[in-house]
């Protein structure tokens, strides 16, 4: 899909959301491969005024703050200040009274990061706790909190968990959580419009949040900061958040940048840690050939990963808060990303932008992954294709790992490849994207006027690696 078409798609979805969900104003951005391609806005920054929100309008981003908190934790982990498997009471002794169910292990930093501490889901309670004083929060924790289940059993979304992480960060560093995020992330990245305090934002750029009542939409007062700021206290803009999303996309694509968090840790933030669930949607069709859409999701570190069939992998996080709703989402296979901010309580930016980016991705061919493969894997693909053109035992002797002929007799393998070659005739590598589940693995297709064949190769862990598995499967032949 061309950029102009993608802009039309996201604009159409945002326009519909602003109208159908009665959101006073929405600002949005469209990115690809870490580059902000387009920003836009609809509605009003403040009801009764004419200004349309845009790239530099500041909204509360709510739970999207959790990605900043998680990044701060990993940054401190990388410096040796804390470990993810530390008992949280090692850093905050008063947390020893938190009330873990008898007979179960202590809570760790990792348990909080991955939402598996056993706390009950606390929306919307947590959204009204942001300005809770630190002393009052510590006293509440020290006297014990309620557990829905024993720790480390299942995922359950928890704002309390991220409030606790904020206290761990402060105690481990001796610096207020908000100052750590500002000094270690916001300032180095140049996110100059991202703040914890609404009063620090130029009023001319601040979006007013609104709450629905029987009498209509009314202004929602700004709160904070306080003990729950780590779970949802940040205010930001489309432009700043696009830069934040770009850092994750750069890590995926291997682009060198000056991000304060290492590429390895940004990749770790985007890696599934705790399974959330699977959803299945069936769309009936008149001819009986129903379309089935399957998505599995897991929580990472301050982010959520979804593996969708047939669209592929998405990373995201939403934010919902009194007066505001937000969402950021990016697709691994095509590099498209969207950010959206609305100024109505729990404005469903997630559904809006998910629908938009899915439409964009569906119209975009997933790109080949050569840049993610080992050079040896790319070379092995050429070798495998040469064997399809003409089987050469000397090449096989030099390139096959020791298991190959033991797993399947060489004479039978050669016969299979020769039959495939005869069925295809003159073939060429197809345009379909290369698939891979590891730098040492590739799956791709070759085609001809006579048919299509799927090729696959997997390399061994030796140095240099050798071919430990290779297959050819005729998928169609005339």
C-alpha positions in Angstrom: 0.0 0.0 0.0 1.3 3.4 -0.9 1.7 6.1 1.8 -1.1 8.2 0.4 -3.5 5.3 0.5 -2.4 4.5 4.1 -3.0 8.1 5.1 -6.5 7.9 3.6 -7.2 4.7 5.6 -6.2 6.0 9.0 -7.8 9.3 8.4 -11.1 7.6 7.5 -11.0 5.5 10.7 -10.1 8.5 12.9 -12.9 10.6 11.4 -15.4 7.9 12.0 -14.2 7.4 15.6 -14.4 11.1 16.4 -18.0 11.2 15.1 -19.3 7.8 16.3 -17.6 7.8 19.7 -18.3 11.4 20.4 -14.7 12.3 21.1 -14.1 16.0 21.2 -10.7 15.8 19.5 -8.2 13.2 18.2 -4.6 13.7 17.1 -2.9 10.9 15.2 0.3 9.9 13.4 1.3 7.3 10.7 4.8 5.9 10.7 6.7 3.4 8.6 10.1 2.0 9.6 10.5 4.6 12.3 9.8 7.6 10.1 6.8 9.8 10.9 5.1 10.1 7.5 1.9 12.0 8.4 0.2 13.6 11.3 -3.4 14.9 11.5 -6.2 15.8 13.8 -10.0 16.2 13.9 -12.3 17.9 16.3 -11.4 20.3 19.0 -8.5 20.6 21.5 -10.9 22.4 23.8 -14.6 22.3 23.3 -16.0 25.7 22.2 -12.7 26.7 20.6 -11.7 26.3 17.0 -8.3 24.8 17.3 -7.9 21.3 15.9 -5.5 19.0 17.8 -2.3 18.1 16.0 1.1 16.6 16.2 2.2 18.9 19.1 -1.0 18.8 21.1 -0.4 17.4 24.6 -2.8 14.6 25.8 -2.6 12.4 28.8 -1.3 9.1 27.5 -2.4 7.0 30.5 -1.2 3.4 30.5 1.1 3.9 27.6 3.3 5.3 30.4 3.9 1.7 31.4 6.3 1.3 28.5 8.5 4.1 29.9 8.4 2.6 33.3 9.5 -0.8 32.0 12.2 0.8 29.9 13.5 2.5 33.1 13.6 -0.8 34.9 15.5 -2.5 32.1 18.0 0.4 31.9 18.7 0.0 35.6 19.0 -3.8 35.1 21.5 -3.2 32.4 23.6 -1.0 34.7 23.5 -3.6 37.5 21.4 -1.5 39.8 18.8 -4.2 40.1 17.9 -7.6 38.7 14.6 -8.7 37.3 14.4 -11.6 39.7 15.1 -9.5 42.8 12.6 -9.8 45.6 10.9 -6.4 45.6 11.4 -6.3 49.4 15.1 -6.2 48.8 14.7 -2.7 47.5 11.6 -1.6 49.5 11.6 -3.4 52.8 8.1 -2.3 53.7 6.8 -4.4 50.8 7.5 -7.5 52.9 4.1 -7.0 54.5 2.2 -6.9 51.2 0.4 -10.2 52.0 1.6 -12.9 49.6 -0.6 -16.0 50.0 0.9 -18.5 52.4 3.3 -21.0 50.8 4.1 -19.0 47.7 7.3 -17.3 46.6 8.2 -13.7 47.1 7.2 -11.2 44.4 9.9 -10.2 42.0 10.5 -7.2 39.8 9.8 -9.5 36.8 6.4 -10.5 38.3 5.4 -6.9 38.4 6.6 -6.1 34.9 4.7 -9.0 33.4 1.4 -8.6 35.3 1.6 -11.9 37.0 1.8 -10.8 40.6 -1.7 -12.1 41.4 -3.3 -8.8 42.1 -6.9 -8.3 40.9 -7.5 -6.2 37.8 -7.8 -2.6 39.1 -9.3 -0.6 36.3 -10.9 1.9 37.0 -9.8 2.1 40.7 -6.2 2.6 39.7 -7.0 5.4 37.4 -8.2 7.5 40.3 -5.1 6.8 42.5 -2.5 8.7 40.5 -2.1 11.6 42.9 -2.0 9.3 46.0 0.8 10.5 48.3 3.9 8.3 48.4 3.7 7.9 52.2 0.0 6.9 52.0 0.8 4.4 49.2 3.7 2.8 51.2 1.5 2.5 54.3 -1.2 0.8 52.2 1.3 -1.7 50.8 3.0 -2.3 54.2 -0.4 -3.2 55.7 -1.2 -5.7 53.0 -3.1 -5.7 49.7 -5.6 -8.2 48.3 -4.6 -11.0 46.0 -6.9 -12.5 43.5 -4.7 -15.6 43.2 -1.3 -16.8 44.0 1.6 -15.1 42.2 3.0 -16.3 38.8 0.0 -18.3 37.7 -1.7 -16.2 35.1 -1.7 -12.7 33.6 -4.0 -10.2 35.1 -3.7 -6.5 34.2 -2.5 -4.5 37.2 -1.9 -0.8 37.7 -0.8 -1.5 41.2 2.0 -3.6 39.9 3.5 -0.6 37.9 3.0 1.7 40.9 5.1 -0.7 42.9 7.7 -0.7 40.1 7.9 3.1 40.5 8.7 2.7 44.2 11.3 0.0 43.3 13.0 2.4 40.9 13.1 5.2 43.4 14.4 3.1 46.2 17.0 1.4 44.0 18.4 4.7 42.7 17.7 7.1 45.6 16.0 9.3 43.0 12.4 10.1 42.5 10.8 7.8 39.8 9.7 10.8 37.7 13.2 12.3 37.7 14.7 9.0 36.6 12.4 8.8 33.6 13.1 12.4 32.7 16.8 12.2 33.0 17.4 8.8 31.6 14.7 8.6 28.8 12.8 11.8 28.0 15.8 14.2 27.9 18.2 11.9 26.0 15.5 11.2 23.4 14.5 14.8 23.1 10.9 14.2 24.1 10.6 17.8 25.2 6.8 17.8 25.2 6.4 14.7 27.4 5.8 15.5 31.1 4.2 14.2 34.3 2.7 17.5 35.4 0.0 19.2 33.3 1.0 22.6 34.8 4.4 22.2 33.1 2.7 22.2 29.7 2.0 25.3 27.8 -1.8 25.8 28.1 -2.0 26.7 24.4 -0.9 23.2 23.5 -2.8 21.2 26.2 -5.8 19.1 25.2 -8.6 19.3 27.7 -10.0 15.9 28.7 -13.7 15.4 28.9 -16.0 12.9 30.8 -19.5 11.9 29.7 -22.4 12.8 32.0 -26.2 12.9 31.7 -25.8 16.6 30.9 -23.2 16.0 28.2 -19.4 16.1 28.2 -17.8 18.0 31.1 -14.1 18.9 31.6 -12.1 16.3 33.6 -9.7 18.0 36.0 -6.0 17.0 35.7 -4.5 15.1 38.6 -1.1 14.1 39.9 1.6 13.4 40.1 1.8 10.8 42.8 2.4 7.2 43.7 0.5 5.9 40.7 2.3 8.1 38.1 4.4 5.1 36.9 1.3 3.3 35.6 -0.4 6.2 33.7 0.9 9.7 34.6 2.6 10.9 31.5 1.3 13.5 29.1 2.7 13.5 25.6 2.2 14.3 21.9 1.9 12.4 18.7 5.3 13.7 17.6 7.1 12.6 20.8 5.3 9.2 20.8 6.3 8.6 17.2 9.9 9.0 18.2 9.3 6.6 21.1 7.7 4.0 18.8 10.6 4.5 16.3 13.1 3.4 19.0 11.3 0.0 19.1 11.0 -0.3 15.4 14.7 0.6 15.0 15.6 -2.2 17.4 13.6 -4.7 15.3 15.2 -3.6 12.0 18.7 -3.3 13.4 19.0 0.4 12.7 21.8 2.0 14.7 20.5 4.9 16.9 21.5 6.7 20.0 18.7 5.4 22.2 19.6 5.2 25.9 18.2 1.7 26.2 20.3 -0.9 24.4 18.9 -2.6 21.3 19.0 -5.9 23.1 16.8 -4.6 25.9 14.4 -2.9 23.5 14.0 -6.3 21.7 13.5 -7.9 25.1 10.7 -5.4 25.8 8.9 -6.6 22.7 9.3 -10.3 23.5 6.3 -12.3 24.9 6.7 -13.0 28.6 3.2 -14.0 29.9 0.5 -15.5 27.8 -2.8 -13.5 27.9 -5.1 -15.5 25.6 -6.4 -16.4 22.1 -9.3 -14.9 20.3 -11.0 -16.4 17.2 -13.4 -14.5 14.9 -15.4 -16.1 12.1 -16.8 -13.9 9.4 -19.5 -15.8 7.4 -19.6 -15.6 3.7 -22.4 -16.3 1.2 -20.5 -19.2 -0.4 -19.9 -20.9 2.9 -16.2 -20.3 2.8 -16.0 -18.4 6.1 -13.0 -16.3 7.0 -11.4 -17.2 10.3 -9.2 -14.7 12.1 -7.1 -15.9 15.0 -5.0 -13.8 17.4 -2.9 -14.9 20.4 -1.6 -12.2 22.7 1.0 -12.0 25.5 2.3 -9.3 27.8 5.9 -8.3 27.4 7.6 -5.6 29.5 5.2 -2.6 29.3 4.0 -3.7 25.9 1.6 -6.2 24.4 2.4 -8.6 21.5 -0.2 -10.1 19.3 0.4 -12.8 16.7 -2.5 -12.7 14.2 -3.4 -15.0 11.5 -3.2 -14.0 8.7 -1.7 -10.6 9.3 1.4 -11.4 11.5 2.9 -9.8 14.6 1.8 -6.5 16.2 3.2 -4.7 19.2 1.1 -2.2 21.1 -0.1 -0.6 24.3 -3.3 1.3 25.0 -4.1 4.0 27.5 -7.5 4.7 29.1 -8.0 7.4 31.8 -10.6 9.8 33.0 -10.7 12.4 30.2 -8.5 10.5 27.7 -7.8 7.5 25.6 -4.7 6.5 23.6 -3.1 3.8 21.6 0.2 3.0 19.8 0.6 0.0 17.5 3.2 -1.3 15.1 3.5 -4.2 12.7 6.7 -6.2 12.5 6.4 -7.5 8.9 5.6 -4.3 7.1 7.0 -1.6 9.4 3.7 0.4 9.5 2.9 2.0 12.9 0.1 4.3 14.2 -0.3 6.5 17.2 -3.6 8.1 18.3 -4.7 10.3 21.2 -8.2 11.3 22.1 -9.7 13.6 24.8 -12.7 11.7 26.1 -12.7 9.3 29.0 -11.6 5.8 27.8 -11.9 6.9 24.2 -11.4 3.6 22.3 -8.3 4.5 20.3 -7.3 0.9 20.4 -10.2 -0.4 18.3 -9.9 2.6 16.0 -6.2 2.3 15.2 -6.2 -1.5 15.2 -8.8 -1.5 12.5 -6.9 1.1 10.6 -3.5 -0.6 10.7 -5.0 -4.0 9.9 -6.5 -2.6 6.8 -3.2 -1.0 5.9 -1.2 -4.2 6.6 -3.7 -6.3 4.6 -3.0 -4.1 1.6 0.8 -4.3 2.0 3.0 -7.2 1.1 5.1 -8.4 4.0 8.7 -7.8 3.1 11.5 -10.3 2.8 13.6 -10.8 5.9 17.1 -11.1 4.3 18.4 -8.4 6.6 17.5 -10.6 9.6 19.1 -13.7 8.3 22.7 -14.9 8.8 24.9 -14.3 5.7 25.4 -18.1 5.8 21.6 -18.6 5.6 21.4 -16.4 2.5 24.2 -18.3 1.0 22.5 -21.6 1.9 19.4 -20.5 0.0 21.5 -20.0 -3.1 23.1 -23.5 -2.6 19.6 -25.1 -2.2 18.4 -23.4 -5.4 21.5 -24.7 -7.2 20.6 -28.2 -6.1 17.1 -27.8 -7.6 18.6 -26.6 -10.9 21.1 -29.5 -11.0 21.9 -31.9 -8.1 25.6 -31.9 -7.3 26.9 -34.4 -4.9 30.2 -32.5 -4.3 28.2 -29.5 -3.2 26.1 -31.7 -0.9 29.2 -33.3 0.6 30.7 -29.9 1.3 27.5 -28.2 2.7 25.5 -30.8 4.4 25.7 -31.4 8.2 26.5 -34.9 9.4 22.8 -35.7 10.2 21.5 -35.1 6.7 22.1 -38.4 5.1 21.4 -40.3 8.3 18.0 -38.7 8.5 17.0 -39.5 4.9 19.1 -41.5 2.4 20.9 -39.3 -0.1 19.7 -41.3 -3.1 16.1 -40.8 -2.1 16.6 -37.1 -1.4 18.2 -36.6 -4.8 15.3 -38.3 -6.5 12.8 -36.0 -4.7 14.7 -32.9 -5.8 15.0 -34.1 -9.4 11.3 -34.9 -9.6 10.5 -31.4 -8.4 12.9 -29.8 -10.9 11.3 -31.8 -13.8 7.8 -30.7 -12.7 8.8 -27.1 -12.5 10.9 -26.7 -15.6 12.5 -23.2 -15.9 11.8 -21.6 -12.6 12.7 -18.4 -10.8 12.5 -17.2 -7.2 9.0 -15.8 -6.6 7.9 -12.4 -5.2 6.4 -13.9 -2.1 8.1 -12.8 1.1 10.8 -15.0 2.7 9.6 -16.4 6.0 11.9 -17.1 8.9 11.7 -18.2 12.6 15.4 -17.7 13.2 18.4 -16.1 11.6 19.5 -19.7 10.8 16.2 -20.6 9.0 14.5 -19.6 5.7 11.4 -20.6 3.9 10.7 -19.3 0.4 9.1 -20.1 -2.9 10.1 -20.6 -6.5 7.7 -20.6 -9.4 7.4 -21.3 -13.1 4.8 -21.5 -15.8 4.3 -25.1 -14.6 3.9 -24.6 -10.9 5.2 -23.5 -7.5 7.5 -25.1 -5.0 8.3 -24.3 -1.4 11.9 -24.5 -0.3 13.2 -24.5 3.2 16.6 -24.7 4.8 17.8 -24.7 8.4 21.5 -24.4 9.5 23.3 -26.1 12.3 24.9 -24.3 15.4 28.4 -25.2 14.2 30.9 -22.6 13.2 30.8 -22.2 10.3 27.2 -23.5 10.2 26.1 -26.3 7.8 22.8 -27.3 6.3 21.1 -29.5 8.8 17.7 -29.7 7.1 16.4 -28.9 3.6 13.1 -29.6 1.9 11.3 -29.0 -1.4 7.5 -29.3 -1.6 5.6 -29.0 -4.8 2.6 -26.9 -4.0 1.1 -26.8 -7.5 2.2 -28.3 -10.8 0.5 -28.6 -14.2 
